[in-house]
């Protein structure tokens, strides 16, 4: 049973795409807000390089999800094998991010201050929304 129409779902995916692009732009502030340069100066060069490589891959993945969603929302809900695969992958990616947020991150080392508290709330809401959107898109593709 499809709850929302194809046109509404396509628009929702496009909005999710713009949200992911906004997340990428906002993520550019994280290294300075969390003082990554200072913190990473305490680790070996190889660890620092691996960290920055992983950060770049995450940024590129988020940007790719955003661009694919904005430019190909209709392709993500056409029921094809690729539509099912991509929406499932994006669903698992954001669901994993929520699980990491609550079950892996060390809550004791979260910086204090309103900007960090509000930032976390906004990010968690975004991660949940993206999980729901791509979860529904995957479900939509199955029917």
N, C-alpha and C positions, 0 to 999 in steps of 0.2 A: 504494500500500500504506500503510495507516494503522498507525502503530507503537503509538500509545496510544489508549485508548478516549475517546469523547466526554466522558464524565464526568470522567476524569482531566485531559483537556485543558482543560475548563471550569474545574476547580479550579486548574490551573496558571496560567491566564489571570487568575483572581481574585487569586491570590498575586502575580502580576506587577503587577496593579493596585495592590495594597497597597504593593508595593515602590516603585512610581512615586510614590505619595502620600507615602511615607516620604522619598523623594528630594526631593520638594518641600519638606517640612518641614525636612530637613537643609540644603537649599539656602538657607534663610533665614539660616543662619550664615555663608555664604560671604562676603558683603560685609564683615563685620567681620574674619573670619579673613584675608582677602586685602587688607584695608585699602582697599577700593574708594573710600571717601570721600576719603581722602588722595591716592590715585593719580589719581582723576578730577578733583581740584581743579587738576591741571596742564594740563587740556585745555579747549578752548573750551566755552562753555555748550551750544551746539547738539550737539556731539559727546557731551557728558555726557548730555544729554536723549535722544539717539538710543540711547546705550548702555543707559540705564535702561529705555527702551521695549522694546528687544530682550530685555533680561533678563526683563522682565515677560511678554513674549510666550512666551518659553521656559518660564517657570514655569507660565503658564496652559496651555500645550500639554501639559506633563508632567502637570499636575493633571487635565486633561481625559482624557488617555490612561488615567490611573489610575482615574478615576471611571467611564469607559466600560467598562473592563475589570472592575471590581468589580461594577457594576450590570448589565452586559449581556454577560457572558462567553458565555452561550449564544447570543446574537445575533451574536457575532463568529465563530462556527464553524458557522453554519447553511447555508453554501454560497451565500448570496445575493450579488448584485453588491456590495451595501454591505459585507458581511462580507469579501469578497475585497479591496475597495478600502481599507477601513480597516486590515485586518491588513497589507496591502502597504505602506500609508503608514507605519504604525508601524514595520514592519520596516526600511524605507529610512531613517526618522528615526534609529533607534538604530544601524544600520549606519554611517550618515554620522557619527554621534557618535564611534564607534570610530575611523574613518578620520581624523577631525579630531584626535583625541587623539594618534595616533601619527605622522601625516604633516604636520600643520600647526602645532600648538602648539610654541612655542619652549621646549624642554626646559631651556635654560640659565637661564631665569628662574623655574623652579619653586622655591617656598619650601623651605627645609630644615627638617628636624624629622620625628620619627616620625609625628606626626598627619597630616602631608601625604603621607608615603610610604604609610602604611596607608590613608589616605583614597583615594588614587589607585588602589591595588590593589582596594579594595572597589568603587569606582565602575567600574573597568574590568570587573571580574567581573560587576557588575550590568548594564552595557551589553551585554556579550557574552550574558549569560543572556536579556535582553530581546530581543535580536536573534534568538536561537535560538527562543525561545518564539513570537514573532510570525511568524518565518519558517516555523515548523512549522504555526502556525495558518493562514497563507496557503496553504501546501501542502495542508493538510487541506481547506480550502475548495475547492480545485481538483478534488478527487476526489469 
